[in-house]
Amino acid sequence: MNKISSFILNNSLVKKGWALWREQKIFKTHKEVSNFCDVLIEEYYNGDKDNYLVLAKQKGLNQNVIWQYWGQGFEKKELPDMVQFCLDSVDKFKGNYQVIRIDDNNIKEYIDFPSFVWEKKNDNTFNRTFFSDLLRLALLNTYGGVWLDATILLTKQLPNFLSDNDYFVYQRSDAELHKDYWKSTYAFYWGWNPKFKVRMLNSIFAAQRGSCVINALFNLTLTYWKTQSSWIDYFFSQILYQQLITGRLKNYKCKILSDTIPHLLQTKINNGYKYNTYNEILDITGIHKLSYKDKCNPKMILNILQGHS
């Protein structure tokens, strides 16, 4: 580390100035993206954009489905250890749900998108991350069920509120007591200022078939794929949701359950979250958002779980 970097890291005044500059830059980006989303939404509701019909290719599926996607396939020898660990946990705690796992080879057995989606996916106009944002909306709109990212760890069966509502996502709660702490862990995702527009976690997404919120998000996202040639922002899907649910569909917003909850375990492991013990976290929730890219690993998780049992 050079002297300049060391000075910045160890000077509180400089750190505060840097954090303020970064926050203003985030607000500016969110303003630009939210303005874009507002135009997209108004054009859609004014009838200026298409409404797409994607038919279910699997007849007879009930809505008790857990959907998961890993584009490269689910061969154990090819999967990151943490991904396999999370998948195994879903199998263990699936309860009455049927687990359906989708990769790039079997997508068309369930969903057949308009040709422009396949073209832009295949030429890498949009990467797998953004494709998965579209895929989850398509599956939930067409079939209903629960979408879990491949890095979601279950330590209990899924709670009833996931299937009891028209749709559900974890969202930002103004009742959070430790806002500054969460902001310090990842300023690009965590924020409570009204100018901060990323306020939902779409890694865990549940819906009834044909939910009006999901249907709108799906059609708006498809319109984006059809009309755009680059991704405006990594958090486009979250900002689109925020603009829709505080605007045209404000009366359809699901109940707010804090999106800090599924992040508790990962944040304690990576950042030493001090406000709950591991036992308390595992009592609070059985749904955990993890990552295969940080220091969290299956052995570490197993030790924590064994200490809780």
N, C-alpha and C positions, 0 to 999 in steps of 0.2 A: 504494500500500500504506500503511495507517495505521500509527501508531506501535506499537499493540498487536500487530498481525500481524508487524511487523518484529522486535519484541522476542522473540516466540515462535519465529520462524524462526532467530534468531541466538543464542538462549540454549540451550546444550546441556542444562542441567538441566531446563528446561521441555520441550524436545523429548523427552527420555527419559521424563518424566512423562506427556506426551501419548501416546507410543508404548505405554507400559505400560497406560494407560487404554483405548486403542483395542484392544489385544490382549485385555484382559479382556472387553471388550464383544463382540469376535469370538467368544471362547470361550463366552460366555453364549448367543449366537445359535446357535452350532454345537451346543451342548448341547440347546437347545430343538428344533432341527430333527432332530437325531439321535434324540432320544426319540420324536418323532413318527414317524420312519422305522422305528424298532424296533417300534412298535405295528403299523404298516402291514404290516411283514414277518411278524410273528407271526400276525396275522389271516389273511394270505394262506396261510401254511403250515399253519395249523390248519383250512383249508377254509372260512373265514368270508367270503372274497372270491372273485369270479368269476375264472375262467381264460378268457381271450379267444382266439378262433380267428380270425385274419385270413388269408384265403386269397390266394395269389399270383395276380394277374390277368394276369401275363405268363408264359406257360408256356414252358419250355425255356431259360430264362436259366441259364447256368452261374454259378458263384460268383466268377468273375474279373470283378467289376464294381466300378467306382469310382462311388459315389453322391455327388451334390452337389445342394444346394438353395439357391435364391435366390427367395424368394417372389414378387417383383415381375416375374420373368422374366429372360431372358438376352439381351435385345436390347443390342447393344454400346453404342449411343448412350445407353442408360439406366443402364449399370453404372458404378460408381466405377472410376477407372483402375486402382487396385490390385487390385480384384476381377478385372477383365479380364486383368490381367497374370498373376495367379495361375491363372486358368482356362487361359490359354494354356500355362502351364508344365505343367499336368496333361496337356493334350493332347500336349505334346512328350515327356513322360517316362512316358506311360501304359504303355508296354511291351505286354504281352499282355492288359492289362485293357481292357474295354469301359467307356467313360465314359457314364453316364446322368445327365442333369441334370433336376432336377425343380423346377417352380414351382407356384404356386397353381392354375394352369389345367390341369396334366396329372397332378396327384397321383393322381386316381382311376383313371388308366390302370394304376397299379401297386399301389395300396393303397386299400381301402375301409374306413375306420374305422367304429366304431359311431356312431350318430347323435349321441350326446352330445358327441363330439369336434368334429364339424362345427359343432354349435350353439354351443359355447363358443369355438371359433376365430372363427366369423363374427360373434359379438357382442362380440369382443375381451375376453372374460373372461381369456383367456391370450394373450399376444402371440406374434409369430413366433419369437422366441428360444426360448420354452418349447415352442412347437409343433415346432420343429426338433429339440429334445431327444427328443420322442416319435417323430417321423418317423424319425430315424436308427435307433432301436431297432426300430421296426416293419419297416423295410426289411432290416436285418441279420437279424432273427429269421425273416423270411419268405423272403428270398432268399440271405442271406449276402453277403460282399463286404467292401469297404472304404469307410467314410464319410470324406470329407474336407470340412471346412468350405470355403466359397468363398474364404476368405482363407488357404488353405494353399498355399505356394509349394513346388514340387518343383524340385530341381536335380540329381536323379538318379532313376533308376527306383526303384520301391518295393522295399524289402528283403523277402527271403523270409519273415522271421519274421512278417510281417503275415498271411500265408496258411497258415503251418505250424502255427499254434496254434488251439485251440478258439475263443479270442477274444484280442484284444490291445488294451490302452490304455497310454499312457505314464502312469506313476505316480510318486509321491513316493519318492525313494530316501534312506534314512538315510545312505548313503555319500557324499552330496553334501558337498563340501569348503567351499563358500562360502554356507552357509545364511544368515548375517546379511546378506550382500549381496542375495540374492534377496528376503528379507523386506523389505529397504529399498525395493525397486522397486515392490512391490504387496502390502501386508500382508494384504489380504483374500483373496488367492489362495495366497500362499506362507507355509508354516509347517511346522514339524517337531515342535512340542509334541504329545504324545499327545491333548491336548484339541482340537487343530486337525483338523477332519474333512474339509476339502477337499483331496484327495490324488490326484486324477487329472485328466487332460486328455481331454475327450470330443470335441474337435475332430478327432481322428484316431482312428478306431474301426474295428477289423476283427473279423470273426467268421465262423465256419462257420454255415451255415443250421441253426437249431434249437439253437444253443448254450444250455446250461441257464442260464448266467449272463445271457445276453441275454434269454432267454425270461422269466426271473424279473423282470428290470428292466423289460421291456416291460409285463408284466401289472401290476406294481406302479405303474408310471407311468400306465397306463390307469385303474387304480383311483383314483389321485389325481385324474385329470381327471373321473372320474364323480362323485366324492364331494365335491370341494372347489370353492369359488367364487373363490378368489384364490390366488396363488402365495406359498408360505410363505417362500421365500428364493431369490435369484438362483442360488445354488449347490445347490439342492435335489437335482438329478440326481447331482452329485458326492458329496454326503453320503449319499444313498440307496445309491449304489454302495459306499461305504466301510463302511456298516453291514451290508450284505448280504455283502460279501466278507470281513469279519472276524467274521461270525457264521455264519448258516446255510450259506453256501457257501464257508467258509474253505478247504476242500480243493480248490477249483476256481480259485483265484486264479492269474492268468497271471503269468509271470515279470515282475519289476520292472525296467523300463528308465526312467531318470529323465525326468520331464516337464520338467526344465530343458533337455534337449537340443533339442527343437523350438523353444524360446524363445530360443536363443542369439543367432541373427542379429538378431531384432527388438530384443532387449535391448542388444546392442552398439550398434546404430544409435541407439536412443532414450536409453539410459542410460550409454553408454560402457563397457560390460562389458570389463574389462581382463585377464581371465584367459586369453583365447584371441584370436588374430588372426582376421581374416576368413578367411584361407586355412585355418586350423586348423578353424574352424567348418564350412566347406564340405566339408572332408575328413571331419569327424566324422559329419555327417548330410546327407541330401539332402531332408529334410522340415522345413519351417519354418513356424511359426505367425506370421502377420503380422496387421496390422489396416489398414483403410482410413481410420481415424479419427486416426492420429497422424502424425508428420512423415516417416515412412517412405514413399517414393514409388518408382514403377517406374524412373525415371531413376537414382536413387541405387542401387537394387538392381543395375541393369545395369552401372553403373560398378564395383561390388564384384565382380560375376561376371566382368567382363572382366579385372579385375586378378588373378583366380584362374586364368584359363585359360592 
